[in-house]
Amino acid sequence: MSPLEHASRAEIDAYQNAALKQLLAYLQANSPFYQRRFAELGLEIADIRTTADLMRLPTTSKQDLQAHNWEFLCVPRRKVAEYCSTSGTLGRPVTIALTGNDLARLYHNEYLSFACAGGQPDDVYQLLLTLDRQFMAGIAYYGGILKSGASVIRMGPGNIAAQFDTIRELQPTVLVAVPSFVVALVAHAEATGFDLNASSVRRIICIGESIRDEQLQPNALARRITEAWDVRLHSTYASTEKQTAFTECSHGAGGHHQPELLIFETLDESGQPLPAGQFGELTITTLGVEGMPLLRYRTGDICTYYDTPCACGRTTRRLGPIVGRRQHLLKYKGTSLYPQAIFNVLNTFGEVAAYVVEARTSDLETDELEISVALAAGVDETAVLDRLRAALRAALRVLLPLRVQPLAQVLARQNPGDSRKPARFIDLRRPRPPFE
């Protein structure tokens, strides 16, 4: 456990103020990108004394990281121990280079995260995600589990029958998986008569998708799992650029911040910081990163945070669920919505086996949407679509176009050949001017 998890706000602020000064000095000495940015703006880093002064510093975007990828590297290439990648906005991936110290920091982050989620040294974790293809999450979870003293089973994604064979034989206590894949596990168990509650699994660490709504209540994905399986779900949120995760404790009241590893802000559309409880764009500053540290990096994720002490005793701030991506905001027939709001409705329909939401730009420069759904075998298509249209209209205040397609076709759209996780929103709109 980190000593800052139970520290006072003043103690956390004092730590972060000192760490911020160290970071700025490190960037000034080692980062070609930030050296140039500070010089262009005439910034004196000595004037930045506390996190309250962050507003005087420029933000960094994914476009910056992609256009000037290697200018962010602060160490000689010979010191790089691992290359990870994340999707980019300009059609090619962004590389994040980690040193040996960065890998140790990454494992420490996940060690704290699993401990926050109730992990114990005698746990056995089954990883239902990729550990190859430059995917940072896989190595982070793997390293964090080993650091905790627990055992790990590297199963990878897919192959549902093999997942259950492993559960039977090796008796894992915790799964780490994408929630929608857990729903597929539940469906397979129900179809084959496998007794989920007689299995060894007691907790699931949910990655990549939200399991809570804006009020921190279980959403449709979470309810579908827990109605069939007596397990405790923990949400975790991270990204390659952050090299840090926010993970829920057993109280499920938001992902706990690890203040020795990250400074975060939520910003409105004009770039002004927002208080707890208001939704804005998560903007992060990494602490303790050696290879490619980031200063005021705008993640594009829209969320809020909570600053009241948690029932678990931790005093750190907690991040709420991601309600959408800033660049994914849709304007459809006068209504603003995020794809996640559409997902929340679709996920309540057990008759929907899979879906994809696609956005395009019309000839009039407006957003056009199409939802493709694959329905479970044997259902009344007309009746399901009528109910689905009504539910979407009630929740979103607009009628969305639906079309039924074969399951294989929808799954192929979700999983293009170079994808590491299913894509349920495909944005084919023409680029808009960047947000400043």
Helices and strands as residue ranges (DSSP letters): G 3-6, H 9-30, H 32-41, G 45-47, G 51-56, H 62-67, G 69-72, G 77-79, E 80-86, E 94-99, H 100-116, E 124-127, H 136-148, E 151-154, H 160-170, E 174-177, H 179-192, G 196-198, E 203-206, H 220-228, E 232-239, E 244-247, E 255-256, E 262-267, E 280-286, E 297-303, E 305-306, E 318-319, E 324-325, G 326-328, E 330-332, E 335-337, H 339-346, E 352-361, E 367-375, H 381-396, E 402-404, H 407-414, E 425-427
